[in-house]
């Protein structure tokens, strides 16, 4: 999987090349159902599209969805990757927002009021 900026933290990822899923141990406190949803989301992505897929927090706590492939990987669906990420952002918006809030509260120490 591609390297990230040192201001970024990988939440999870999967690879079509190694057929493996990775969940950063710093997020072991997430509920089991959320961890299972992340695994399914990542693995299905790489099964459908190929390459690698990562969910990464930037230094402000935004959750970024990243994909990459090995050079010369003709099985990787570049157009499908863009469409799949948009689909995930649309269909999993509530999950993604909750994961951002979780990170901002527990890792960045931000305080949220009921209205937010």
C-alpha positions in Angstrom: 0.0 0.0 0.0 1.2 3.5 -0.7 2.9 5.5 1.9 1.0 8.4 3.6 2.1 11.8 4.7 3.3 11.7 8.3 0.4 14.1 9.2 -1.9 11.3 8.2 -3.2 8.2 10.0 -4.4 5.1 8.2 -7.7 3.8 9.6 -7.8 0.7 7.4 -7.1 -0.6 4.0 -7.1 -3.7 1.8 -5.1 -5.0 -1.1 -6.2 -7.0 -4.1 -2.5 -8.1 -4.5 -2.0 -9.6 -1.1 -5.7 -10.4 -0.4 -5.3 -8.8 3.0 -7.3 -6.3 5.1 -5.5 -4.0 7.6 -7.1 -2.2 10.5 -4.8 0.1 12.4 -4.5 -1.2 16.0 -5.0 2.3 17.3 -8.7 1.9 16.3 -9.2 -1.4 18.1 -11.7 0.5 20.4 -14.2 0.9 17.6 -17.3 -1.2 18.0 -17.1 -4.7 16.4 -19.9 -3.9 14.0 -18.1 -0.9 12.7 -14.9 -2.9 12.3 -16.7 -5.5 10.3 -18.4 -2.9 8.1 -15.0 -1.4 7.4 -13.6 -4.8 6.5 -16.5 -5.6 4.1 -16.3 -2.1 2.5 -12.5 -2.3 1.9 -12.4 -5.9 0.7 -15.4 -5.5 -1.6 -13.7 -2.4 -3.1 -10.5 -4.2 -3.9 -12.4 -7.3 -5.2 -14.5 -5.1 -7.6 -11.8 -2.6 -8.6 -8.4 -4.2 -7.9 -5.4 -2.4 -6.6 -5.3 -1.1 -3.0 -7.8 0.9 -1.0 -7.1 3.0 2.1 -9.2 5.1 4.5 -6.9 7.7 5.9 -7.4 10.6 8.3 -5.7 13.9 7.4 -4.3 16.2 10.1 -7.7 18.0 10.4 -9.5 14.7 11.0 -11.1 14.4 7.5 -11.5 10.9 6.3 -10.0 10.4 2.9 -10.7 7.4 0.6 -7.6 6.5 -1.5 -6.9 4.0 -4.1 -3.8 3.0 -6.0 -2.5 0.3 -8.2 0.9 -1.2 -9.2 2.4 0.2 -12.3 1.3 -1.9 -15.3 -1.7 -3.4 -13.6 -4.1 -3.8 -16.5 -6.8 -5.4 -14.3 -7.2 -2.2 -12.2 -10.5 -0.4 -13.1 -9.5 3.3 -13.0 -12.8 4.6 -14.1 -14.7 2.2 -11.8 -12.5 3.4 -8.9 -13.8 6.9 -9.1 -17.4 5.8 -9.4 -17.0 3.3 -6.5 -15.6 6.0 -4.2 -18.5 8.3 -5.1 -20.9 5.4 -4.3 -19.3 4.7 -1.0 -19.4 8.5 -0.1 -23.1 8.6 -1.0 -24.2 5.3 0.5 -22.0 5.3 3.6 -22.2 9.0 4.4 -23.4 8.4 7.9 -20.7 5.9 8.7 -18.0 8.2 7.3 -19.3 11.2 9.2 -19.4 9.1 12.4 -15.8 7.9 11.9 -14.7 11.5 11.4 -16.4 12.6 14.6 -14.9 9.6 16.5 -11.4 10.6 15.3 -11.8 14.3 16.1 -13.1 13.5 19.6 -10.8 10.6 20.7 -7.7 11.5 18.8 -7.7 15.2 18.3 -9.5 16.1 21.6 -12.2 18.2 20.0 -15.4 18.8 21.9 -18.7 18.7 20.2 -22.0 20.1 21.4 -25.4 18.4 20.8 -26.2 20.7 17.9 -23.2 19.5 15.9 
